[in-house]
Amino acid sequence: MKKLLLSLIMLYGIETSAQQKDYPYKPVSFTSVQLSDNFWLPRIKINHTVTIPASFERCERTGRLKNFEMAAAKSGKFCTIYPFDDTDIYKTIEGASFSLSLFPDKKLEIYIDSLIDKIAKAQEPDGYLYTARTIDPTKPHVWAGAKRWEKERELSHELYNSGHLYEAAAAHFAATGKRNLLNIALKNADLVCSVFGKDKLHVAPGHQVIEMGLVKLFRITGKQEYVTTAKYFIEERGHFAGYDAKNKDPWKSGAYWQDHIPVAEQKEAIGHAVRAGYLYAAVADIAALTGDEVMLKAIDSIWTNMVTKKIYVQGGAGAVGSGERYGDNYELPNATAYNETCAAIANVYWNQRMFQLHGDSKYIDVLEKILYNGLISGVGLDGKSFFYTNAMQIKNHSLHKDMEGERSGWFDCSCCPTNMTRLLPSVPGYIYAQKGNEVFVNLFINSNSTLNFEGKAVDIAQQNNYPWNGDLKFIVSPKKGTIPFTLKMRIPGWAMNVAIPSDLYAFQSPSNSNIQIFVNGKAAAYEMVSGYAVLNRTWKKNDVVEVKLPMEVRRVIANEQLKENSGKVALQRGPIMYCAEWADNNGRAANLILPAATSFTTEFQPALLNGVMTLKAEANAIIINDTEVKTVKQPFVAIPYYAWANRGKGEMMVWFPEKIKDIDILPK
C-alpha cells in the first residue's frame, strides 16, 4: 500500500523536492475521489464493463496483438495498416489501469499482465520497441524507413508509440504498484535519451505525446534526463532545413507538425489538432518544471488564439478534414466540421495544465465545455460505438460521406476509441486542485473525497444533480478537530453571462439571475478571484456550503466573423450545449427556425437516451411540397449534443436561424 501511495504521489506531482520547480496548482488524484453521481459514474462503469473489453477484443481480432507476438518471434508480416497501431494496446492498458483503481478486477489485471508479457518479449535487447520494424527489419512498414528513426519527423510514429507506452506504464504503476510495464518503458526511454539530444540525433517528433510521457516517467523516477529530452524535443521544432516556412501548404512548411517555426515564436494553434494539443500540453509541462518564461509566454499566446478564433461552440477543435487540422482564424464551418474526438481529449489535457499553471477558472470553463459536449459525443451510449469526427450539422443533402451521422464500432485508424478508454476513468482527477491551504473546486460531480493539508485530512462530499440542476451542496468535514483553509468555488463563466472566455461566442441576452452561496444556511460573504468565489474560514465537521447557479436556457450567438452563423442561435443550459435531432422533430432538423420570441420549457426524461434534460418549445418548420414552400408551427425538442446519433441515422442541427432570409433550391 505504501508503494502504491508513493507511486501516485510522484506520478501526479503532489510532492517534489524543494529544488524542483513544478505546477503551483496541483490536481487531487482521481484515486482520492469516489464518484456517486448519475452522470459520470455510469459512463465510467460502461467504459470498464463494455468499452475496455471491446477495445481489447478488437485489438486481438484486428491483429494488433498478433503484431507483438510476431515481433517477439522475429517472424511474419506486420498485419495491420498503420505503424502506430501498437498504441491502441498501450492506450487501452492505460485506460484499464485507471479503471482498476476505481473498480478492482483481478481477471482484468491478470489479462493486462499477459499483454505486458507479450510486449516485453517484443522489445529488442537495447529497449527499442516498434513492431512495424522488429517483425522483419529487412522489410519494415513503408512508413518506417530503412533505418530506425529515419522517417520519424513525418511518418514513422516511432516516438509517438513510445510516448503512449510511457503513459500506459505510468498509469499501470500508479494503479497496481507493479513495475513490469514500467521497466519496459524505462528501458525504451533510456534508449531514446541516448539517441536524441543537442549533441546527438536531431529530430522533432512527427506526432507528439512522448514529451508528456517522459514527464510522467520523470515524476516516477526523478531522472532529470527525461525532462531534458522532453524539452529538447520541443526546442528542436522549427529548425529543420527541409521545410519552407513561407509555403502555405502545411505539409511543405512543417506547420502540420507544428514544426514550421520554433515553439518559442509560435502564437497560434496550427496544424494537426491532436498533435497540436499534445504539444501544447507538453509545453505547459516543461514550462512548469523548468520555469521557462519563453515557453510560458508562447503557450499563453497559443491558448488565447485557440479560444478566441478556433474552437467550436460545443468545444470541438480541428475544423479542417484535410489534415485533421486547425484552419485559419475564424475558419469554423458547420457543414464540414471535423472535430476529431482525439483533439477534444488533447484539449482537455492542455486546458487542465493551463489551469495548473495559472489557477484561473477560465481554463476549466473551456475544459468543462469540451468534457460535457464535444468529447463525450465521441462515444455512443452503448459504450462500443464511436465518432472519429463530431459534426456540427447533418442534412439530408449532405455531400460529405463522413458527415452522415452514423457511429462505427471501430476504425482502421482507431485512435479515438482507445483514447476514450483512458480519458473517461481519469475524470475524477479533474474535480479538485490544491495550492498550499487553498482548495479549488473545479467540477461539480456527486462524490466523496479526501484531501490533505500538511498531514491533516478533510473529507468533502458533493451532493448535486449536475449538469441538470444548479443547486450544489458541499459537506466539509475535517477528520479531527478544525482546520483553517480557503475553499475556492469555481463560478462557471456560463453562470456569469460569459459563454466562453473570449468574444468568439456570447449569450444573446444577459441573465439577471444571481448566484447565491450559503454556509451553514446563512448567506456567505465572498470575493471573486480569477473566477472563484473565495470562502476563507476555519472549517469544522459537517460544515455545509450551498451554491445556487441559475440554470436557464440561453441563446448563444457567434462572433460576426463567423459569417455562416450570422442570424443564427445555438442553445445552452448550464454547461450543456443542445442540438435538434430528426427523431424528435417530425423526421427533420435542418428545416427548423427559432424566432426571437420563442420561449422554452425543460423536461427531464429518464427513459430517453439514458436520462436527459430536454428543451421544448414551438418552432417554425419549413415545409416544401413540389412547387410550394411554407412554414408551419410545430413542437420543437432539443437534446444534449453529446447524445445525438444514438437512435439511428438522420438530420441534426446545432445552429438555428431566427428568421428566413433566403432559400436555396437544390437538385433532388
Secondary structure, 3 states (H helix, E strand, C coil): CHHHHHHHHHHCCCCCCCCCCCCCCEECCHHHEEECCCCHHHHHHHHHHHHHHHHHHHHHHCCHHHHHHHHHHCCCCCCCCCHHHHHHHHHHHHHHHHHHHHCCCHHHHHHHHHHHHHHHHHCCCCCCCCHHHHCCCCCCCCCCCCCCCCCCCCCCCHHHHHHHHHHHHHHHHHHHCCCHHHHHHHHHHHHHHHHECCCCECCCCCCCCHHHHHHHHHHHHCCHHHHHHHHHHHHCCCCCCCCCCCCCCHHHHCHHHCCCCCHHHCCCCCCEHHHHHHHHHHHHHHHHHHCCHHHHHHHHHHHHHHHHHCECCCCCECCECCCCECCCCCCCCCCCCCCEHHHHHHHHHHHHHHHHHHCCHHHHHHHHHHHHHHHHHHECCCCCCECCECCCEECCCCCCHHHCCCCECCCCCCHHHHHHHHHHHHHHHHCEEEECCEEEECCCCCEEEEEEECCEEEEEEEECCCCCCCEEEEEEEECCCCEEEEEEEECCHHHHCCCCCCCCEEECCCCCCCCEEEECCEECCCEEECCEEEEEEEECCCEEEEEECCCCEEEEEECCCCHHHCCEEEEEECCEEEEEEHHHCCCCCCCEECCCCCCCEEEEECCCCCCEEEEEEEEEEEEEECCEEEEEEEEEEEEEHHHCCCCCCCCEECCEECCCCCCCCCCC
